[in-house]
């Protein structure tokens, strides 16, 4: 694992501790980037900047110029106002995945449908044979 991968993994854990009340500009970039499913390298490439520049923004060591701020907000699908102040439309709430019980229920239903489908195919086959026997 490279240092960049380790940093990405550390920042992925960050979103669980995120609080909009105490969030900084950099915090909001990290949360919005993660919500879009982008790594630091992917976002920096899209913005045409170095990964280190993005890290400096995310760690509140620097801020982007106006043109990059506008691009950043657009790529992260958030408002510039939210990025700068935390007010207004920002990142939608992160949805949690289905529970193990929900997945088990769905799999049981799929198995039941497959069984019914097999039964119907066999029944159709028998009916076709009876029809052919009547026609001959």
ABEGO torsion letter per residue (X at the ends): XBAAAAAAAAAAAAAAABBAAABBAAAAAAAAAAAAGBBAAAAAAAAGBBAAAAAAAAAGABBBBAAAAAAAAAAAGBBAAAAAAGBEBBBBBBBBBBBAAAAAAAAAAAAAAAAAAAAAAAAAAAAAAAAAAAAX
